[in-house]
């Protein structure tokens, strides 16, 4: 068997170990004696959300399923507004008419594994989900937002919400991780009509080891129902600090604590369970 063919067989074998991918191994006579004796199937490492999407897409094409059943997120770009809206759209199999915009933290982008995982779970519940890059990230691929970029980032979120309202007839929600969640809450505090509810992941209440520099000046004017998700070991906010800060918000709030989690909320192995828990809590919160 040629080397290239052997590599193809190995790839096929690995794919068979991925949940949901039904690609049978070739019969022994095709594998040949060298591969039969020298190749042992190993359990794969846990998949990242991005890799899972890739494998699901490969599986669908292999099984010749209808094209509209391939639920790989669609690239989304709206250049009719300023700032433009760029990201990925998750279309639910059974839409309920509602939608949510999710955005990233200061050091990430909309391909963050946390955002991808939460978006997948929310789409499973019927929500149309737009994962979008904040304007500062569209300008440069790496690094934190620069001084003075926050106002433009909030306007970018406003435009993303407007874009979704052109697609769905129901409610539109807004969420984000860390810096993205902070900008989402500031936008909603300035204009309560922008979103029906907020999903705020790891809200950065203060810089690490600087508990007196609270980022709560806008909380007394936040009148949009808000679900906060925070790790019990988050260096940006302790459980006690978050609990106290939420008392400043006049709108309905809920604090979901993830035991043992830091600011990132979950490692690769815990990501799927964390995303399911967050999506479930948000579905319950919005009713």
C-alpha positions, 0 to 999 in steps of 0.5 A, a space after each residue: 500500500 502506498 504511503 499516501 493511502 496509508 495516511 488516508 486509512 489512518 485518518 479514517 480510523 481517527 475519524 471513526 473515534 469522533 462522536 457522531 462521525 460514522 465512517 467505517 474502517 476498511 476491512 482487514 484485507 484492505 488495511 494489509 498486514 503491516 497496518 493490522 499488526 502495527 496500528 492500534 486505535 487510541 482514544 482521541 484527545 477532547 475536541 475543541 468546539 472549532 474542531 468539533 464543527 469541522 468534524 461534524 461538517 466532514 461527517 455530513 458531507 460523507 453521509 450525503 445528507 441534505 446541504 441545509 442540515 450542515 449547521 456549520 456557522 456561516 461567516 457574517 459580514 455587514 458593511 452597510 453600517 459603521 462600524 461594520 459587523 463581522 462574525 459567524 452566524 449559528 442558525 438553529 435547527 428549530 428557531 424560536 424567533 429570538 436571537 443573541 449577539 455574543 462577543 469576546 474579551 480584550 485578549 480574544 476574538 469571536 473564535 474564542 472556544 468559550 464563545 463557540 461552545 456557548 453559541 452552539 448550546 444556545 443555538 440548540 435551544 432555538 436561538 439565532 446566535 451571532 458571534 462577532 468581533 468587536 471593532 478594535 479586533 477588526 482593526 488589529 488581530 492581536 492585543 488589547 483594545 487601545 485607549 479610546 476604543 470602548 465607545 466605538 466597540 459599544 457602537 459595534 455591538 449596537 450595529 450587531 443587534 440592529 443586524 439581527 433585528 433584520 433577521 428575527 421577529 422576536 427578542 434580541 439579547 446581548 452577551 459577552 465575555 469579560 471586556 465584551 460583557 462590560 461594554 455590553 452592560 454599558 451600552 444597555 445602561 445607556 439605552 435599555 431598548 438595545 436588548 431584552 436581557 444580558 448574558 455577562 460572562 466573567 464580568 471584570 469587576 476590577 483589575 486583578 489585585 485592585 479591588 478598589 478600582 470598581 467598574 460599576 459606575 453604570 450599574 445604577 442605571 442598568 435596567 436590563 435583566 442581566 445574568 452574570 456568570 462568574 468563576 469562584 476563583 476569578 481574580 477580577 471579582 470574588 463571589 462576595 464582591 460580585 454579590 455586593 455589586 449586583 445590589 447596585 443594579 435596579 433590574 432583575 439579576 442573577 449570579 451563576 457561580 462556577 465552582 473552581 473556575 477562574 476568569 476563563 470559566 473552563 478548560 478544554 475538558 470542562 468547556 462542553 459541560 460549562 457551555 450547556 450549564 450557561 445556556 440552560 441558565 440563560 434559557 431559564 432566565 429569559 423565560 
